[in-house]
Amino acid sequence: MTIVHRFGKFIIPTTNIFCTSPKIGGGSIAFVNLRPIVVGHVLVTTQRIVPFIEDLTEEEYIDMWLLVRRVQTILKVAYPKTTAFNIAVQDGQDAGQSIPHVHVHILPRSSNDFKNNDEIYDKLEKWAPTTVLVDEKQTQNSQHNLNVPNDKERIDRTEEMMTNEATRYRQLSLSLKED
C-alpha cells in the first residue's frame, strides 16, 4: 500500500521527502521546500492534516518535534557552517500560515548570514509554497551575507532540483546514527 503524503491540498512527491518518523502509517515527514528562504530551508509536517498545533494528538505533537530535532542533525551535516537554526511555526492563518496544515519551518543559520538578523522573520511571514522559488544559482550563495531575493524575483525550482536535494538529505539521514 502506497501512502500519499499531503501538505494541505498539495501532494508531496515521494522524491521530495527525505526523512520520516518511525510511526507506521501516519507519522511526520520532512521534505524539501518548494520555496526556500535560505539554503537548506525545509519543512516538517504531520500526515494528518490539521490547521493548529492544539488539534494534534499528543503522539503526533511529540512525533513531529522529534523529527524536527532529527532534521536539524541532518542539516548540520549537510551545511557544516550552520551555527544555529530558526525553527518556526505559523499556527493559523492570522499568524501567517499560508497552508492550513500544521508545519514547522527549519532554516539553517550562520553568523552574519543576514545584515539584520530579524530580516528572516519578514521572509517567513511572506513565505508561501505556491508559484515562485529560489533558483539553483541563488541557492548556491554562500552562507554569509545572503542576498535573499524579493518574492517577485524568485523563480520556480524544478522537480529535479528538489529531488536531488531530498536525495542528498536522505543519504545523510541514513548515514547518521539513529537517536
CYANA upper distance limits for C-alpha pairs under 8 A (distance plus 0.5 A):
  3 ILE  CA     25 GLY  CA      7.87
  4 VAL  CA     11 ILE  CA      7.56
  4 VAL  CA     12 ILE  CA      8.20
  5 HIS  CA     11 ILE  CA      6.41
  5 HIS  CA     12 ILE  CA      6.00
  5 HIS  CA     13 PRO  CA      8.04
  5 HIS  CA     14 THR  CA      8.16
  5 HIS  CA     47 GLN  CA      6.95
  6 ARG  CA     10 PHE  CA      5.96
  6 ARG  CA     11 ILE  CA      4.89
  6 ARG  CA     12 ILE  CA      5.96
  6 ARG  CA     47 GLN  CA      7.53
  6 ARG  CA     49 ILE  CA      8.33
  7 PHE  CA     11 ILE  CA      6.73
  7 PHE  CA     12 ILE  CA      7.03
  7 PHE  CA     45 THR  CA      7.94
  7 PHE  CA     49 ILE  CA      7.95
  7 PHE  CA     99 ILE  CA      8.02
  7 PHE  CA    101 HIS  CA      7.04
  8 GLY  CA     49 ILE  CA      6.90
  8 GLY  CA     99 ILE  CA      6.34
  8 GLY  CA    100 PRO  CA      6.52
  8 GLY  CA    101 HIS  CA      5.82
 12 ILE  CA     16 ASN  CA      7.22
 12 ILE  CA     17 ILE  CA      7.93
 12 ILE  CA     31 PHE  CA      8.48
 13 PRO  CA     17 ILE  CA      7.57
 15 THR  CA    162 MET  CA      8.47
 15 THR  CA    163 THR  CA      5.78
 15 THR  CA    166 ALA  CA      7.26
 15 THR  CA    167 THR  CA      7.90
 16 ASN  CA     31 PHE  CA      5.92
 16 ASN  CA     32 VAL  CA      6.17
 16 ASN  CA    162 MET  CA      6.58
 16 ASN  CA    163 THR  CA      5.80
 16 ASN  CA    165 GLU  CA      8.39
 16 ASN  CA    166 ALA  CA      5.74
 16 ASN  CA    167 THR  CA      8.30
 17 ILE  CA     29 ILE  CA      7.27
 17 ILE  CA     30 ALA  CA      6.25
 17 ILE  CA     31 PHE  CA      4.70
 17 ILE  CA     32 VAL  CA      7.17
 17 ILE  CA    166 ALA  CA      6.62
 17 ILE  CA    170 ARG  CA      8.44
 18 PHE  CA     29 ILE  CA      8.33
 18 PHE  CA     30 ALA  CA      6.45
 18 PHE  CA     31 PHE  CA      6.18
 18 PHE  CA     32 VAL  CA      8.02
 18 PHE  CA    166 ALA  CA      5.51
 18 PHE  CA    167 THR  CA      7.03
 18 PHE  CA    169 TYR  CA      6.34
 18 PHE  CA    170 ARG  CA      4.92
 18 PHE  CA    173 SER  CA      8.28
 19 CYS  CA     29 ILE  CA      6.48
 19 CYS  CA     30 ALA  CA      5.63
 19 CYS  CA     31 PHE  CA      7.65
 19 CYS  CA     71 VAL  CA      8.13
 19 CYS  CA    169 TYR  CA      8.41
 19 CYS  CA    170 ARG  CA      6.67
 19 CYS  CA    173 SER  CA      7.51
 20 THR  CA     27 GLY  CA      7.61
 20 THR  CA     28 SER  CA      6.31
 20 THR  CA     29 ILE  CA      4.93
 20 THR  CA     30 ALA  CA      6.62
 20 THR  CA     67 LEU  CA      7.80
 21 SER  CA     27 GLY  CA      6.04
 21 SER  CA     28 SER  CA      5.85
 21 SER  CA     29 ILE  CA      6.92
 21 SER  CA     63 ASP  CA      7.28
 21 SER  CA     64 MET  CA      8.27
 21 SER  CA     67 LEU  CA      6.57
 22 PRO  CA     27 GLY  CA      7.49
 23 LYS  CA     27 GLY  CA      5.36
 23 LYS  CA     28 SER  CA      8.32
 23 LYS  CA     63 ASP  CA      8.32
 26 GLY  CA     46 THR  CA      8.03
 26 GLY  CA     47 GLN  CA      5.56
 26 GLY  CA     48 ARG  CA      7.44
 27 GLY  CA     46 THR  CA      6.57
 27 GLY  CA     47 GLN  CA      6.16
 27 GLY  CA     60 GLU  CA      7.35
 27 GLY  CA     63 ASP  CA      7.23
 27 GLY  CA     64 MET  CA      8.09
 28 SER  CA     44 VAL  CA      7.30
 28 SER  CA     45 THR  CA      6.03
 28 SER  CA     46 THR  CA      4.70
 28 SER  CA     47 GLN  CA      6.10
 28 SER  CA     60 GLU  CA      8.03
 28 SER  CA     63 ASP  CA      6.99
 28 SER  CA     64 MET  CA      5.92
 28 SER  CA     67 LEU  CA      7.51
 29 ILE  CA     44 VAL  CA      6.06
 29 ILE  CA     45 THR  CA      6.12
 29 ILE  CA     46 THR  CA      6.81
 29 ILE  CA     47 GLN  CA      7.58
 29 ILE  CA     64 MET  CA      8.47
 29 ILE  CA     67 LEU  CA      8.12
 30 ALA  CA     42 VAL  CA      7.63
 30 ALA  CA     43 LEU  CA      6.13
 30 ALA  CA     44 VAL  CA      4.83
 30 ALA  CA     45 THR  CA      7.17
 30 ALA  CA     67 LEU  CA      8.01
 30 ALA  CA     68 VAL  CA      8.49
 30 ALA  CA     71 VAL  CA      7.86
 31 PHE  CA     42 VAL  CA      6.50
 31 PHE  CA     43 LEU  CA      6.04
 31 PHE  CA     44 VAL  CA      6.99
 31 PHE  CA    166 ALA  CA      7.41
 32 VAL  CA     40 GLY  CA      8.45
 32 VAL  CA     41 HIS  CA      7.80
 32 VAL  CA     42 VAL  CA      5.32
 32 VAL  CA     43 LEU  CA      6.93
 32 VAL  CA    162 MET  CA      6.85
 32 VAL  CA    165 GLU  CA      7.53
 32 VAL  CA    166 ALA  CA      6.46
 33 ASN  CA     41 HIS  CA      6.85
 33 ASN  CA     42 VAL  CA      5.50
 33 ASN  CA     43 LEU  CA      6.84
 33 ASN  CA    129 PRO  CA      8.08
 33 ASN  CA    162 MET  CA      8.11
 34 LEU  CA    129 PRO  CA      6.26
 34 LEU  CA    130 THR  CA      8.26
 34 LEU  CA    133 LEU  CA      6.75
 34 LEU  CA    156 ASP  CA      8.11
 34 LEU  CA    157 ARG  CA      7.12
 34 LEU  CA    162 MET  CA      7.87
 35 ARG  CA    127 TRP  CA      7.88
 35 ARG  CA    128 ALA  CA      7.47
 35 ARG  CA    129 PRO  CA      5.91
 35 ARG  CA    130 THR  CA      8.09
 35 ARG  CA    132 VAL  CA      7.03
 35 ARG  CA    133 LEU  CA      4.77
 35 ARG  CA    134 VAL  CA      6.72
 35 ARG  CA    156 ASP  CA      8.06
 35 ARG  CA    157 ARG  CA      8.08
 36 PRO  CA     40 GLY  CA      7.92
 36 PRO  CA     41 HIS  CA      5.72
 36 PRO  CA     42 VAL  CA      7.70
 36 PRO  CA    133 LEU  CA      7.12
 36 PRO  CA    134 VAL  CA      6.80
 37 ILE  CA     41 HIS  CA      6.80
 37 ILE  CA    107 LEU  CA      8.44
 37 ILE  CA    123 LYS  CA      7.20
 37 ILE  CA    124 LEU  CA      7.93
 37 ILE  CA    127 TRP  CA      8.06
 37 ILE  CA    134 VAL  CA      8.02
 37 ILE  CA    148 VAL  CA      7.40
 38 VAL  CA    107 LEU  CA      7.24
 38 VAL  CA    108 PRO  CA      8.03
 38 VAL  CA    139 THR  CA      7.70
 38 VAL  CA    146 LEU  CA      8.38
 38 VAL  CA    148 VAL  CA      7.69
 39 VAL  CA    107 LEU  CA      8.34
 39 VAL  CA    108 PRO  CA      7.94
 39 VAL  CA    139 THR  CA      5.88
 39 VAL  CA    140 GLN  CA      8.04
 39 VAL  CA    141 ASN  CA      8.45
 39 VAL  CA    143 GLN  CA      8.22
 40 GLY  CA     75 LEU  CA      7.45
 40 GLY  CA     79 TYR  CA      8.33
 40 GLY  CA    107 LEU  CA      6.84
 40 GLY  CA    108 PRO  CA      6.65
 41 HIS  CA    105 HIS  CA      7.44
 41 HIS  CA    106 ILE  CA      6.12
 41 HIS  CA    107 LEU  CA      4.98
 41 HIS  CA    108 PRO  CA      7.14
 42 VAL  CA    105 HIS  CA      6.56
 42 VAL  CA    106 ILE  CA      5.92
 42 VAL  CA    107 LEU  CA      7.26
 43 LEU  CA    103 HIS  CA      7.02
 43 LEU  CA    104 VAL  CA      6.03
 43 LEU  CA    105 HIS  CA      5.37
 43 LEU  CA    106 ILE  CA      6.59
 44 VAL  CA     64 MET  CA      7.56
 44 VAL  CA     67 LEU  CA      7.88
 44 VAL  CA     68 VAL  CA      7.03
 44 VAL  CA    103 HIS  CA      6.04
 44 VAL  CA    104 VAL  CA      5.62
 44 VAL  CA    105 HIS  CA      7.30
 44 VAL  CA    106 ILE  CA      8.30
 45 THR  CA     64 MET  CA      7.25
 45 THR  CA    101 HIS  CA      8.09
 45 THR  CA    102 VAL  CA      6.60
 45 THR  CA    103 HIS  CA      4.87
 45 THR  CA    104 VAL  CA      6.89
 46 THR  CA     60 GLU  CA      7.49
 46 THR  CA     64 MET  CA      6.95
 46 THR  CA    102 VAL  CA      7.44
 46 THR  CA    103 HIS  CA      7.66
 49 ILE  CA    100 PRO  CA      8.37
 49 ILE  CA    101 HIS  CA      5.77
 49 ILE  CA    102 VAL  CA      7.66
 50 VAL  CA     55 ASP  CA      6.70
 50 VAL  CA     56 LEU  CA      7.59
 50 VAL  CA    100 PRO  CA      7.39
 50 VAL  CA    101 HIS  CA      5.54
 50 VAL  CA    102 VAL  CA      6.51
 51 PRO  CA     55 ASP  CA      7.73
 51 PRO  CA     91 ASP  CA      7.70
 51 PRO  CA     92 GLY  CA      6.69
 51 PRO  CA    100 PRO  CA      5.06
 51 PRO  CA    101 HIS  CA      4.89
 51 PRO  CA    102 VAL  CA      5.73
 52 PHE  CA     56 LEU  CA      7.79
 52 PHE  CA     91 ASP  CA      6.00
 52 PHE  CA     92 GLY  CA      6.52
 52 PHE  CA    100 PRO  CA      8.42
 52 PHE  CA    101 HIS  CA      7.70
 52 PHE  CA    102 VAL  CA      6.24
 53 ILE  CA     61 TYR  CA      7.93
 53 ILE  CA     91 ASP  CA      7.13
 53 ILE  CA    102 VAL  CA      6.75
 56 LEU  CA     60 GLU  CA      6.24
 56 LEU  CA     61 TYR  CA      6.33
 57 THR  CA     61 TYR  CA      6.65
 58 GLU  CA     62 ILE  CA      6.70
 59 GLU  CA     63 ASP  CA      6.46
 60 GLU  CA     64 MET  CA      6.52
 61 TYR  CA     65 TRP  CA      6.92
 62 ILE  CA     66 LEU  CA      6.60
 63 ASP  CA     67 LEU  CA      6.81
 64 MET  CA     68 VAL  CA      6.82
 65 TRP  CA     69 ARG  CA      6.85
 66 LEU  CA     70 ARG  CA      6.86
 67 LEU  CA     71 VAL  CA      6.58
 68 VAL  CA     72 GLN  CA      6.83
 68 VAL  CA    104 VAL  CA      8.15
 68 VAL  CA    106 ILE  CA      8.08
 69 ARG  CA     73 THR  CA      7.14
 70 ARG  CA     74 ILE  CA      7.02
 71 VAL  CA     75 LEU  CA      6.65
 72 GLN  CA     76 LYS  CA      6.62
 72 GLN  CA     85 PHE  CA      8.32
 72 GLN  CA    106 ILE  CA      8.02
 73 THR  CA     77 VAL  CA      7.07
 74 ILE  CA     78 ALA  CA      6.73
 74 ILE  CA    169 TYR  CA      7.10
 74 ILE  CA    172 LEU  CA      6.68
 74 ILE  CA    173 SER  CA      6.34
 74 ILE  CA    176 LEU  CA      8.26
 75 LEU  CA     79 TYR  CA      6.31
 75 LEU  CA     82 THR  CA      8.44
 75 LEU  CA    108 PRO  CA      7.55
 75 LEU  CA    169 TYR  CA      8.04
 76 LYS  CA     80 PRO  CA      6.01
 76 LYS  CA     81 LYS  CA      8.22
 76 LYS  CA     82 THR  CA      6.36
 76 LYS  CA    108 PRO  CA      8.28
 77 VAL  CA    172 LEU  CA      7.94
 78 ALA  CA    169 TYR  CA      7.65
 78 ALA  CA    172 LEU  CA      7.91
 79 TYR  CA    108 PRO  CA      8.33
 81 LYS  CA    110 SER  CA      6.73
 81 LYS  CA    143 GLN  CA      7.79
 82 THR  CA    108 PRO  CA      6.32
 82 THR  CA    109 ARG  CA      5.90
 82 THR  CA    110 SER  CA      5.43
 83 THR  CA    108 PRO  CA      8.22
 83 THR  CA    109 ARG  CA      6.59
 83 THR  CA    110 SER  CA      5.47
 83 THR  CA    111 SER  CA      7.42
 84 ALA  CA    108 PRO  CA      6.74
 84 ALA  CA    109 ARG  CA      5.50
 84 ALA  CA    110 SER  CA      6.63
 85 PHE  CA    106 ILE  CA      7.20
 85 PHE  CA    107 LEU  CA      5.92
 85 PHE  CA    108 PRO  CA      5.17
 85 PHE  CA    109 ARG  CA      5.68
 86 ASN  CA    105 HIS  CA      8.10
 86 ASN  CA    106 ILE  CA      6.44
 86 ASN  CA    107 LEU  CA      5.59
 86 ASN  CA    108 PRO  CA      7.18
 86 ASN  CA    109 ARG  CA      7.54
 87 ILE  CA    104 VAL  CA      7.21
 87 ILE  CA    105 HIS  CA      6.14
 87 ILE  CA    106 ILE  CA      5.38
 87 ILE  CA    107 LEU  CA      7.05
 88 ALA  CA    104 VAL  CA      6.13
 88 ALA  CA    105 HIS  CA      5.53
 88 ALA  CA    106 ILE  CA      7.24
 89 VAL  CA    102 VAL  CA      8.14
 89 VAL  CA    103 HIS  CA      6.84
 89 VAL  CA    104 VAL  CA      5.49
 89 VAL  CA    105 HIS  CA      6.93
 90 GLN  CA     95 ALA  CA      5.66
 90 GLN  CA     96 GLY  CA      6.16
 90 GLN  CA     97 GLN  CA      5.40
 90 GLN  CA    102 VAL  CA      8.47
 90 GLN  CA    103 HIS  CA      8.28
 90 GLN  CA    104 VAL  CA      8.39
 91 ASP  CA     95 ALA  CA      6.34
 91 ASP  CA     96 GLY  CA      8.21
 91 ASP  CA     97 GLN  CA      6.78
 91 ASP  CA    102 VAL  CA      7.39
 92 GLY  CA     96 GLY  CA      7.34
 92 GLY  CA     97 GLN  CA      5.76
 92 GLY  CA    100 PRO  CA      7.34
 93 GLN  CA     97 GLN  CA      5.02
 93 GLN  CA     98 SER  CA      6.89
 93 GLN  CA     99 ILE  CA      8.47
 93 GLN  CA    100 PRO  CA      7.66
 96 GLY  CA    125 GLU  CA      6.09
 96 GLY  CA    126 LYS  CA      8.17
 98 SER  CA    127 TRP  CA      8.17
 98 SER  CA    128 ALA  CA      6.31
 98 SER  CA    129 PRO  CA      8.39
 99 ILE  CA    128 ALA  CA      8.35
109 ARG  CA    113 ASP  CA      7.26
109 ARG  CA    143 GLN  CA      8.12
110 SER  CA    143 GLN  CA      6.99
110 SER  CA    144 HIS  CA      7.45
111 SER  CA    144 HIS  CA      7.57
112 ASN  CA    117 ASN  CA      8.17
112 ASN  CA    144 HIS  CA      6.42
112 ASN  CA    145 ASN  CA      6.67
113 ASP  CA    117 ASN  CA      8.33
113 ASP  CA    143 GLN  CA      6.37
113 ASP  CA    144 HIS  CA      4.70
113 ASP  CA    145 ASN  CA      4.98
113 ASP  CA    146 LEU  CA      5.91
114 PHE  CA    119 GLU  CA      7.45
114 PHE  CA    120 ILE  CA      8.21
114 PHE  CA    144 HIS  CA      7.84
114 PHE  CA    145 ASN  CA      5.90
114 PHE  CA    146 LEU  CA      6.37
115 LYS  CA    145 ASN  CA      7.03
118 ASP  CA    122 ASP  CA      7.81
119 GLU  CA    123 LYS  CA      6.96
120 ILE  CA    124 LEU  CA      6.69
121 TYR  CA    125 GLU  CA      6.64
122 ASP  CA    126 LYS  CA      6.93
123 LYS  CA    127 TRP  CA      6.61
126 LYS  CA    151 ASP  CA      8.28
131 THR  CA    155 ILE  CA      8.48
131 THR  CA    156 ASP  CA      7.22
132 VAL  CA    151 ASP  CA      7.98
132 VAL  CA    152 LYS  CA      8.28
132 VAL  CA    154 ARG  CA      5.98
132 VAL  CA    155 ILE  CA      5.18
132 VAL  CA    156 ASP  CA      5.00
132 VAL  CA    157 ARG  CA      8.16
133 LEU  CA    154 ARG  CA      5.46
133 LEU  CA    155 ILE  CA      5.03
133 LEU  CA    156 ASP  CA      4.66
133 LEU  CA    157 ARG  CA      5.96
134 VAL  CA    138 GLN  CA      6.54
134 VAL  CA    139 THR  CA      7.03
134 VAL  CA    149 PRO  CA      8.22
134 VAL  CA    154 ARG  CA      5.59
134 VAL  CA    155 ILE  CA      6.06
134 VAL  CA    156 ASP  CA      6.96
134 VAL  CA    157 ARG  CA      6.75
135 ASP  CA    139 THR  CA      6.85
135 ASP  CA    154 ARG  CA      7.47
135 ASP  CA    155 ILE  CA      6.26
135 ASP  CA    156 ASP  CA      7.02
135 ASP  CA    157 ARG  CA      5.96
136 GLU  CA    140 GLN  CA      6.86
136 GLU  CA    157 ARG  CA      7.70
136 GLU  CA    161 MET  CA      7.94
137 LYS  CA    141 ASN  CA      7.68
141 ASN  CA    146 LEU  CA      7.17
141 ASN  CA    147 ASN  CA      8.19
142 SER  CA    146 LEU  CA      7.29
149 PRO  CA    153 GLU  CA      6.49
149 PRO  CA    154 ARG  CA      6.69
150 ASN  CA    154 ARG  CA      7.12
157 ARG  CA    161 MET  CA      6.87
157 ARG  CA    162 MET  CA      7.51
158 THR  CA    162 MET  CA      6.97
159 GLU  CA    163 THR  CA      6.50
160 GLU  CA    164 ASN  CA      6.57
161 MET  CA    165 GLU  CA      6.78
162 MET  CA    166 ALA  CA      6.64
163 THR  CA    167 THR  CA      6.50
164 ASN  CA    168 ARG  CA      6.76
165 GLU  CA    169 TYR  CA      6.93
166 ALA  CA    170 ARG  CA      6.45
167 THR  CA    171 GLN  CA      6.64
168 ARG  CA    172 LEU  CA      6.84
169 TYR  CA    173 SER  CA      6.55
170 ARG  CA    174 LEU  CA      6.77
171 GLN  CA    175 SER  CA      6.74
172 LEU  CA    176 LEU  CA      6.79
